[in-house]
């Protein structure tokens, strides 16, 4: 087996957990396993698990209750944070065909201006979509939909 990079491991964990969230393994409102349990399951350090969980939170798939844990979000609820709102909006546009594979997405600056948020908030939404496998980043050129990235 080839050794995974930290980035590959984080993306892999995000995909596995996303699949569990969408296939009903974890029901809406259910508490997710602890960070320690996920670290043991995937054989990684806590920061890698936290990065995957943060991406799922930015996508609006899980919620965090301080001091209690992470829970599966109810899909019928509206996004709670600006990051979740931007990610959900872009995801919807990708899934409905507004953006096609290879299309350039709006820049962080454009998203920040459009939604009245900071660039870091817009960036977090784009990173969540990258972790979901919907968006690919070409450094210095922008972010594009899907795997067919113009270079």
Legacy VTK file of the C-alpha trace (Angstrom):
# vtk DataFile Version 3.0
C-alpha trace
ASCII
DATASET POLYDATA
POINTS 151 float
0.000 0.000 0.000
1.325 3.447 -0.819
1.811 5.896 1.989
-0.807 8.624 1.973
0.016 12.260 2.322
-1.609 14.203 5.136
-3.812 15.904 2.532
-4.878 12.588 1.024
-5.691 11.153 4.419
-7.767 14.175 5.405
-9.729 14.007 2.142
-10.199 10.245 2.523
-11.563 10.605 6.070
-13.867 13.425 4.959
-15.265 11.250 2.149
-15.760 8.225 4.407
-17.556 10.272 7.051
-19.642 12.103 4.418
-20.734 8.744 3.023
-21.728 7.587 6.514
-23.691 10.793 7.036
-25.571 10.469 3.749
-26.210 6.707 3.763
-27.878 6.758 7.171
-25.080 5.150 9.189
-25.297 8.245 11.382
-28.911 9.432 11.642
-29.839 13.140 11.868
-29.285 14.313 15.431
-26.997 11.385 16.295
-23.731 12.071 18.054
-20.613 11.291 16.032
-17.825 9.157 17.493
-15.271 11.079 19.518
-12.109 12.474 17.967
-10.132 9.832 19.846
-12.311 7.026 18.437
-11.940 8.381 14.893
-8.166 8.726 15.341
-7.988 5.082 16.403
-10.222 3.930 13.548
-8.276 5.743 10.830
-4.838 5.494 12.452
-4.158 9.239 12.280
-3.405 12.126 14.612
-6.102 14.340 16.035
-5.384 17.342 13.766
-6.113 15.232 10.673
-9.474 14.134 12.116
-10.271 17.697 13.182
-9.564 18.965 9.678
-11.979 16.429 8.187
-14.627 17.258 10.785
-14.184 20.991 10.147
-14.804 20.441 6.440
-18.012 18.530 7.202
-19.093 21.304 9.561
-18.410 23.942 6.898
-20.587 21.935 4.502
-23.380 22.002 7.069
-23.421 18.210 7.457
-22.535 18.256 11.149
-22.982 20.688 14.002
-20.874 21.252 17.098
-22.220 21.686 20.601
-19.429 23.098 22.729
-18.463 20.724 25.523
-20.884 18.058 24.282
-19.686 16.831 20.889
-20.423 16.783 17.170
-23.832 15.819 15.844
-25.344 14.997 12.483
-27.152 18.045 11.158
-30.794 17.794 10.191
-30.879 18.132 6.373
-34.151 20.061 6.589
-32.565 22.913 8.521
-31.089 25.957 6.836
-27.321 26.603 6.935
-26.407 28.401 10.171
-23.140 30.119 9.339
-22.057 32.259 6.413
-19.552 29.578 5.432
-22.292 26.939 5.363
-24.571 29.263 3.388
-21.934 30.010 0.719
-20.930 26.336 0.434
-24.578 25.243 0.158
-25.253 27.910 -2.483
-22.273 26.885 -4.615
-23.041 23.178 -4.150
-26.599 23.809 -5.368
-25.325 25.688 -8.420
-22.943 22.832 -9.251
-25.568 20.126 -8.743
-28.193 21.951 -10.827
-25.836 22.559 -13.739
-25.249 26.290 -13.290
-21.562 25.404 -13.131
-20.259 22.501 -15.245
-17.114 20.391 -14.926
-14.125 22.605 -15.677
-15.944 25.905 -15.098
-14.123 28.479 -13.008
-15.840 29.417 -9.761
-16.024 32.977 -8.437
-12.889 34.043 -6.594
-12.681 34.419 -2.830
-12.797 38.188 -3.307
-15.920 37.996 -5.495
-17.687 35.654 -3.067
-16.742 37.839 -0.107
-18.142 40.916 -1.815
-21.305 39.135 -3.010
-22.108 37.680 0.425
-20.777 40.514 2.575
-18.243 38.328 4.410
-14.486 38.197 4.853
-12.249 36.428 2.347
-11.396 33.813 4.963
-15.094 32.939 5.279
-15.394 32.610 1.488
-12.180 30.556 1.441
-13.548 28.187 4.105
-16.623 27.531 1.948
-14.448 26.777 -1.090
-12.191 24.500 0.953
-15.277 22.596 2.141
-16.288 22.051 -1.484
-12.742 20.910 -2.292
-12.955 18.382 0.527
-16.294 17.218 -0.892
-14.575 16.513 -4.196
-16.709 19.021 -6.098
-14.008 21.630 -6.601
-10.343 21.506 -7.565
-7.876 24.276 -6.782
-5.171 25.259 -9.251
-2.820 27.483 -7.275
-2.413 30.866 -8.904
-5.320 30.264 -11.291
-8.422 29.679 -9.173
-10.889 26.966 -8.310
-12.721 24.867 -10.866
-15.634 22.457 -10.828
-14.868 18.755 -10.978
-11.877 16.866 -12.199
-11.636 18.402 -15.684
-9.472 21.300 -14.625
-8.077 23.606 -17.294
-4.325 24.055 -16.824
LINES 1 152
151 0 1 2 3 4 5 6 7 8 9 10 11 12 13 14 15 16 17 18 19 20 21 22 23 24 25 26 27 28 29 30 31 32 33 34 35 36 37 38 39 40 41 42 43 44 45 46 47 48 49 50 51 52 53 54 55 56 57 58 59 60 61 62 63 64 65 66 67 68 69 70 71 72 73 74 75 76 77 78 79 80 81 82 83 84 85 86 87 88 89 90 91 92 93 94 95 96 97 98 99 100 101 102 103 104 105 106 107 108 109 110 111 112 113 114 115 116 117 118 119 120 121 122 123 124 125 126 127 128 129 130 131 132 133 134 135 136 137 138 139 140 141 142 143 144 145 146 147 148 149 150
